[in-house]
């Protein structure tokens, strides 16, 4: 017997679909891409009934949510970059996979923008997991009459036959960017436009503190770019100094300290800080000595109190790299673990960028 079809043009039908879901049923509903099949999530944010619908094969299901606020609530706590990805991408046809729990297992988040689909999810009053409306390995169905005959469904919230559209793009957060796992409704170039932020680190001479922050994050992003074919960096990177001179070069002590973090400062050319050139970028002052100049342009700019080692002993330069590395950590996401070899890549990252300066073990 086919599932009950409920039209989205009737508010009572949307309420009935939500009731069926709350009572443990499976309900197909419209998203802004294709029809999905929803189930109320269990405490592990999974659904055995939805798994059975997909043929019994264990697979992760994404949380489908009516708005960004709900996504942030159910995925909390999120750090800054993770929260930015959810806000920037999840309402735009992108499933964002963030790290969940101590094991950092991937948790997919998708905000549904379709008006009736969003209303349905809001009325369920709980976490909802969903998958595409099709049998395993078959293309998604767009006709509610066909969807109603899928085995195991209890109801179809029908918005009529949907136009042929790509499924959502799927990305997962890594520490300083994201990896595209499936390019769907939003293409890679658009993902980069939506996600990648411009950031500028500012100190006095752009030789030590800001130069190292810039080049360290650059090396970190390059590490993922070398190992992930569809990596999108979190940051477009810049650094500058209030009194920077383009012919100056980082002191040898600073270059040696940076090399312990596999970061090259030998070729870094200082850039003079100019407020007009910095417009539209997130600004980070590297100490109280430049805070006022930076916050005059951006009152919300972060201030990192990092030691200025210029003219000091070699150990001061080591201290500076350690302090910058600790501050950079505040910008990084947690990697959402989705593959067996992810642990090896994360261990490689740690070895490159978290080693104790001077320790080659």
Secondary structure, 3 states (H helix, E strand, C coil): CCCEEEECCCHHHHHHHHHHHHCCCCEEEECCCCEEEEEECCCCCCCHHHHHHCCCCCCCCEEEECCHHHHHHHHCCCCHHHHHHHHHHCCCCEEEEEEECCCCEEEEEEECCCHHHHHHHHHHCCCEEEEECCCCCCCCCCCHHHHCCCCCCCEEEECCCCCCCCCCEEEEEECCEEEEEECCCCCHHHHHHHHCEEEEEEECCCCCHHHHHHHHHHHHHHHHHHHCCCEEECEEEEEEECCCCCCCCCCHHHHHHHHCCCCCCCCCCCCECCCCCCCCCEEEECCHHHHHHHHCCCCCCEECCCCCCCCCCHHHHHHHHHHHHHHHHCCCCCCCECCCCHHHHHHHHHHHHCCCCCCCC
